[in-house]
Amino acid sequence: MEIKLLYGLKNSELVTIENVESGLACECICPACKEQLIARKGKIKAHHFAHYKSEDCLSGLETVLHKLSKELIANSKTFTTPTLY
């Protein structure tokens, strides 16, 4: 199963596919490789970003998860880890 990229960077901020214009009008780049993205928001497949003129990089999803995790920790101002034995 292929996992689609649902976040891109616009003006250095993470944005979701649902909050941008379709196509190149989204003005987004890949959070990992910084290549231009296209917002694919058709009627058949799930909405997602794809790289415009390059192969989809394999680091985009990992980079998004990393950035979202950092935002969650920064916004909550607490971080709990499980007990280590």
C-alpha positions as CSV (number, residue, x, y, z in Angstrom):
1,M,0.0,0.0,0.0
2,E,1.4,3.4,-1.0
3,I,1.0,6.2,1.6
4,K,0.3,9.5,0.0
5,L,1.9,12.8,1.0
6,L,-0.9,14.9,2.7
7,Y,1.3,17.8,3.8
8,G,3.5,20.3,1.9
9,L,5.4,23.4,2.8
10,K,4.1,26.8,1.9
11,N,5.9,29.9,3.1
12,S,8.0,27.6,5.4
13,E,4.8,26.4,7.2
14,L,3.3,22.9,7.0
15,V,-0.1,22.9,5.2
16,T,-2.5,20.1,4.5
17,I,-3.7,19.1,1.1
18,E,-7.2,20.2,2.1
19,N,-6.1,23.8,2.8
20,V,-4.5,24.6,-0.6
21,E,-5.6,25.2,-4.1
22,S,-5.4,22.4,-6.7
23,G,-2.5,21.9,-9.0
24,L,0.5,24.2,-9.1
25,A,-1.6,27.0,-7.6
26,C,-0.9,25.4,-4.2
27,E,2.6,26.9,-4.4
28,C,4.0,24.2,-2.1
29,I,7.3,22.4,-1.9
30,C,8.3,19.0,-0.4
31,P,9.2,19.2,3.2
32,A,12.2,16.9,2.6
33,C,13.8,17.6,-0.7
34,K,12.3,21.1,-1.3
35,E,11.2,20.3,-4.8
36,Q,8.0,21.8,-6.2
37,L,4.8,19.9,-5.4
38,I,1.5,19.7,-7.3
39,A,-1.8,19.3,-5.3
40,R,-3.8,16.5,-6.8
41,K,-7.4,17.0,-5.8
42,G,-9.4,15.0,-8.3
43,K,-12.7,13.3,-8.0
44,I,-11.5,9.6,-8.0
45,K,-8.4,9.2,-5.9
46,A,-7.7,10.5,-2.4
47,H,-6.3,14.1,-2.4
48,H,-2.5,14.2,-2.1
49,F,0.6,16.0,-3.1
50,A,3.0,14.7,-5.7
51,H,6.4,16.0,-6.9
52,Y,5.9,18.1,-10.0
53,K,8.9,17.5,-12.2
54,S,10.9,14.9,-10.2
55,E,10.4,11.5,-8.7
56,D,8.5,11.4,-5.4
57,C,11.2,11.3,-2.7
58,L,11.1,8.7,-0.1
59,S,11.7,11.1,2.8
60,G,8.7,13.4,2.5
61,L,6.4,11.5,4.9
62,E,9.1,10.9,7.5
63,T,10.0,14.6,7.4
64,V,6.4,15.6,7.8
65,L,6.0,13.3,10.8
66,H,9.2,14.8,12.3
67,K,7.9,18.4,11.9
68,L,4.5,17.6,13.2
69,S,6.0,15.8,16.3
70,K,8.1,18.9,17.0
71,E,5.1,21.2,16.7
72,L,3.1,19.0,19.1
73,I,5.8,19.0,21.7
74,A,6.4,22.7,21.4
75,N,2.7,23.6,21.6
76,S,2.0,21.3,24.6
77,K,5.1,22.4,26.4
78,T,5.3,18.9,28.1
79,F,6.7,15.6,26.9
80,T,6.2,12.3,28.7
81,T,8.2,9.2,28.0
82,P,7.4,5.6,29.1
83,T,9.1,4.2,32.2
84,L,12.3,2.5,31.4
85,Y,13.2,-0.8,33.2
